[in-house]
Amino acid sequence: MKRIIFGLVLFAAFSTLSFGKVIVRGNSNTPLGTYTIELSDKPVMLAGEEMKCYLISYENSPMQVKVLVDKEKNCKNYLVITDELSVMYTCNGKFFGVNRLDAKYNASGLTTSDEKLDRYDYFHQKVIAQGTTEDFDATMLIASYFPALIKE
C-alpha cells in the first residue's frame, strides 16, 4: 500500500512539473469565460522594487492581465495592469478590496483611468473578503472580479 501511495505522489509531482507554469484554471462568471493563472518566471521591477508577477488570460479575450505583488510593512498591494485599465487590490489584514493606484506608482507611468473604470462595480468591490488573503487566493479573486471593473 505504501508503494502505491508513493507511486501516486511521484506521478502527481512529475505531472505538475510537466504542465509548466499554470497554477490554476477557473470560471470568471463573465463573458470572458474561463481564466488561466500562470506564475511568471521573471520578477518585474517597478517603483524601484522587484515584484512577483502572475499572468491571467481569459478564454474569450485576447486581454493579458499582469498582477504584480508589492509587499509592504502591514499589507500587500496587488497591482492589476492591462492595456485598458490598471487598478490595485489591497490586503491589509482586515479586508481585501480594490483601490485606485497609489501615487508611488505614478512615476512608473501607472494610473487608474476613470474613462475605462466601471464606478458601480468599483464601489461594490471595495471589500471582497474579510481577514488576510494569501497570494494564491487573492489572484483567484482578482481573476474573477477584475473583468467587471472594465467599462464597455
Summary of the structure (lengths in Angstrom):
residues: 152
radius of gyration: 17.1
end to end distance: 56.2
largest distance: 60.9
contacts: 415
relative contact order: 0.16
helix: 29%
strand: 38%
